[in-house]
Amino acid sequence: MTGERKPLSSYWSPRYWPVWFGMALLRVVCLLPHRAALATGRVIGRIAHGVGGSRRAVVRRNIELCFPDLSSDERDALAYEHFKALGMTLIEMGLGRWASDQHLQAITKLHGIEHVHDALKSGKGVILLSAHFTTLEIMGRVLSLNMPPFDAVFRQNRSEFMTELQRTGRERSAGSTIEKRDIKKMVRSLRENRSVWYAPDQSYNRKGSEVIPFFGVPAMHTTATSTLARLGHAAVVPFFPRRLPDSSYELTLLPAFDNFPSDDPIADTKRYIELLEAHVRTCPEQYFWVHRKFKDLPDGYPDYYADLDALK
């Protein structure tokens, strides 16, 4: 977002009232016991699955591409579970904004935070390298409770109000937020021995992107992680969240990449994608399949989203 930010209190005109009403309902749900709140999210997800034909088709196509060995019924079942996970994401975004530190600590198992502390003690900034899982927002709060303040990258929404809601929510975890195109600000933070939370797994069609397979399917990926690490003199610590069957969470930080960046940004990006694929397999319903992961490919590649009507 460019220009001066406005406080949320400035968005009180009637066109914003439905969003404020939804936020009020979310706040009430977040006061429920944790399992009851997530159960409410699953109901929302089931409703979204039933009415969201276009989104349902995108999810089914992505799963079809990435898990061709599953039967049609198995793919549909996974898509259904994904929508329930999306519903829980809405609740978890609220918990990330309003839940107490004590509650979040109590429901999360944290592994590997020493990898961040070790890198920071060595005088390096840290790229907290993750991906778009449905549990990411609530896990940002847990990270913030266990390490020095970090910056979080965000994507600007077409709505100024929705962008500010996203940023203020994420700033419950992060010391500051950085728009994803603002590479200079990310580099500056890293050089100041700070950490930057960065999730570069969604489709990119700009300069600095390459076609790299994801689950064996051609997809556009940014190679900017290598650039950030090189310019920011930063360590790269991958981390991945997971919602467990008992409604608690597990957040795992892996050792910093060695020999990173190399002189081959594509090879560097493949290292990240391999880790990402491995984690997706542990909780496939929790990856963000509702995003058109395989869009924006160069000429000569298939349009994987051209024939979605049969999947609605």
TAGI-V189793 format. One record per helix or strand. SS is the DSSP state (~ for helix, > for strand). FROM is the first residue (numbers start at 1). LEN is the number of residues. Records with the same first field share a line. If there is no record, write none. Layout:
# TAGI-V189793
SS: FROM-LEN  FROM-LEN
This chain:
# TAGI-V189793
~: 8-3  14-16  34-18  53-14  72-27  101-6  114-8  136-9  160-11  183-9  224-9  265-18  284-3  309-3
>: 108-4  125-5  133-1  150-5  176-4  195-4  209-3  214-1  217-1  220-3  234-10  249-5  287-1
